[in-house]
Amino acid sequence: MPETSRLNLSAGLASVATAILLVALKLWALGQTGALSIAASLADSALDLMVSLGALAAIFYAARPPDDDHAFGHSAAEDLAALGQAVFILASASIIAFAAMTRLLSADPEPLSQEGPGIVAMALSITLTALLVLYQRWVARKTGNRVVAADSLHYLGDLLPNIGAIFALWASANLGLMRIDAVVALAAAGMLAVGALGIGKGAWDALMDRAAPPETIARIEALTKGCTGVRGFHDLKTRRSGQRLFVNLHIELDGAQSLNDAHDIGARLKHAILDEFPGADVIIHFDPVR
């Protein structure tokens, strides 16, 4: 197995292991405190576990080489997993928001308890999450894997609800402000919903073969224009599937030159694109200059 695949899988395994620890820790903290803010953070961690399991399965499956039935590889598994996760995240955010609004509007909000142990548990959660994010970002820089990078950003976003839960517990213990817990939970539900919509949109765009971002297309055009021997180009088509970029391009060459010379120009351009976008699937067609 290539080194990049091993690193990606190690990041996925670290994500799953951390998520399991966080779920166990927050379950205990919720049982001790009864805080909705911790419940929101627990739901986020439970979804993180699902996301991490899906990401790990997608990384493993997407790493499989193309075969007779999947000539373009298996990278769409990542997008299918992400779309399913987005639906679950939205459902969880809705449940948390409903519970938070019920407690917020209650004339006699339920008091919290055991705030001290809850704060310790959440502080430990923040530490574990921060360590995971640092490792994931290092792997993403080494491999360029979009799934690992996205998972890292997801966990980075989890730090704010965890900090909010600590503040809610502190406010309950020291200031007697019971409703702060519901406010933090409501804000966390909003963050979950926004994140889910972003994940879902990205996965949907990939499954619908939406073109790569404009800056990616502009860079490919610049590389093509700057390639010696290329007289012009047309029919540039791009799409993304999981972390993989697909490029289909027609270049115009001097029709009088040999096939070997034409092939060398195409190979030079393909390597330039791959240097800029590692792991891309690049198909270049040769046409005589118009």
N, C-alpha and C positions, 0 to 999 in steps of 0.2 A: 504494500500500500504506500502511495506517495507520502512524503513528509507533510505536505499541506493538508491532505485528507486526515492524517493522524492528528495533527494539531486541531483541525476543525472538530473531529470526534471527541478529543479530550476536552475542548471547550464545552461541547454539548453535554458530556458526562458530568463535568463540573457544575454546569447549570442545573441539571436534574438533581444532583446530590445536594446542592445548596437549597434548592426549592423544597426538597423533602425536609431538611432541617428547619427551614423557616416556617413551614406549615405546622410541624410538631411544636415548635417554640411558641407560635402565635395561638395555637389551640389551647395550650396551657395558660397563656396570658389571658385569653378570652374567658376561660373558665374561672380564673382568679378575679378578674375585674368586671366582667360583663359590659365592657366598653364597646360601643358601636364603632368607634374609630379603629379599634383593634379588629373588630369583625370585618370592617372594610379592608383593612390591611391583610387580614387572613384570607379573605376572598381573592384579593389581588395575588397573594402568594400561591393560593390553590390554582388560580388561572395561570400563574407563571409556571407552575409544575406541568400543567397541561401543555402550555406553549413550549416549554423546554423539551418535554417528551416528543411533541410533534416535530419540533425543530431537529432533535436528535435523529428521529426516524427519517425525516426529510433529508438531512445531511447524509445519512447512511445510504438511503435509497438513491438520492441524486448523484452520489459518487459512483454508482454503477455505470459501466461503459454502455454506449449504444448497442442495441441488439437488433435482430430482424424485425421485431415488433415495435421498437422504439428507436427509429433511425436517428432522431435528434436528441437522444438521451432521456433521462428521467427527471430533469430538473423541475418540471411542472408540479411534482409532488410537494415541493416547498410552498408553492402558491395555494394549492388545494388545502394544505394544512393550515396556512395562515388565514384563509377565508373562513374555515370552520372555527378557528380560535376566536376570530373577530365576533362571530355570532354569540359564542358563549360569554365573551367579555361584556357585550352589550346587555345580555340577559342578567348577568350578575350585577352590573352597574344599576340597572333598573330596580332590582330587589333591594340593593343597599340604599338607593335614593328614597324608595318608598318607606323603608324602616326609619331612615334618618328624619324624613319629614314628619312621620307619625310621632316620633319622640320629640322633635323640635316644637310641634304644635300642642303637645300634651300639657295640660295645666299643672301636672305634678310629675316631672320627669324622674325616671328611675335613677336612684343614686348609684354611683360607682363604688367599688371597693378594691382593696389591695392595690392601690395605685403604685406603690413603691416597687413591688415585684414586676408589675406590668411595665414600668419605665425601664427596669433593668433588661427585661426580655426584649423590648423594642430597641434598646441601645445595642444589644448583641445582634439583633437582626440587621441593623444599619451597618455594623462592622462586617458581618458576613457578606452582605450585599455589595459593599464597597470593594471588598477583596475580589469577589467574583467579577465585578465590572472591570477592575484593573486587568485581570487575567484575560477576559474576553477581548478587551480593546487591544491588548498586546497580540493576541492570536489574529484578530481581524487585520491588524497592520501587517502581520507576516504573510497572511494568506489571501487577503482581499475578499474573504467570504462575507456576502451580504447578510446571510442568515445570522451568523455570529455577531456581526456589527449591529443588526437590528435587535437581537436579543440583549446585547449590551445596553443599547439605548433604552430598552424597555425596563431593565433592572435599574438603570440610572434614574428613570422617572419614578421608580418605586420609593426612592429615598425620601421624597417630599411627604407622601402620606405617612411614612413611618415617623418622620420628625413631627408631623401634625398630631399623630397619636400620642407621642410623648408630651407635647404641649397640652393636649386635652386632659391627660391624666394628671399633669402637674397643676393645671388650673382647677381641676376637681378637688385635688387634695389640699391645695394651699389657698384657693380663692373661693371654693364652693360653687364654682360656675359649672353646673351640670350640662347646660345646653351647648357648651363649646364642643363637647364630644360629637353631638349630632351635626354641628356645622362642619367639623373636620371630615366626618363621614360623607356628608353631602358633597363637599369639595372633591374628596377622593373619588366618589362615584362619577362626578363630572369629568375628572381626569381619565378615568377608565373608559368612559364613553368616547371621549375625543381620541384617545389612543386606539380604541377598537375601530373607529371609523377610518383612521389613517391606515391601519393595517389592512382592513378590508378593501379599501380603495386601491392600495398598491397591489394586492393579490388579484383583485378583479381586473385591473388594467393589464396585468401580465397574462392572465388567462384569456383575455380578449385580444391578445397580440397587439397591444398599444405600442406605438413607436417609442424608442428610447428618448430620454429627456433632450431638449433642444441643444444643451451644451455638449452632450455626447455626440449628437449628429454633427454639430459644427466642428468638433474636433476631428471626426472621421473625414469630413470634407476637407479640412485643412491639411491633414496627412496625405490625402489623395492628390490634392493640388500641388503639394510640395514634393511628390515622388517623381524622381527623374524618369523620363520616358513616357509618362502619362500625359496624353494630349487633351484629355477631357474625361468626363464621367457622367453617368446618368443612372436612373432607376435605383437610387440608393434606398434600401429598405432595412429597417431595424425593428427588433422586438426584444423583449426580455422574457425569460422563463426562469423563475427562481433567481439565483445569483448570476445566471449566465446571460451574456449578451449575444444576440444573433445578428450578423451583418451580411447583407446580400447586395452586391455592387457590380455594376457594369463599367469597365474602364475602356477608353478609346486609345488605341495604339497605332503606330505606323504599320500599315498593312504590308509594307514591303520587307519588313525585317523578318528574321527567322523565327520559328516557333520557340526555339530555345531562348532567344533574346526576349521574346514576349513573356515566356514563363518566368524568366529571371526578374523582370519588372513586377509581375504579379506577386512573386514570392517576396520581393523586397517590400512591397506595400503591405502584404499580409503580415509580415513580421513587425512592421512599424505599428500596425493596428493592435497586434497582440501584445507588443511592449507597452502600449498605452492602456489596453484593456485585457489583462491576463485572463486566460480561460475562455475568451470569446470564440464563437463559432463563426468563421469568416469564409464566405464563398465569393470568389471574384470571377466574373465572366469577361472574356476578351472580345472586343469589337474593333473593326478597323475604324480609323478616325473618319468622322463625317466631313 
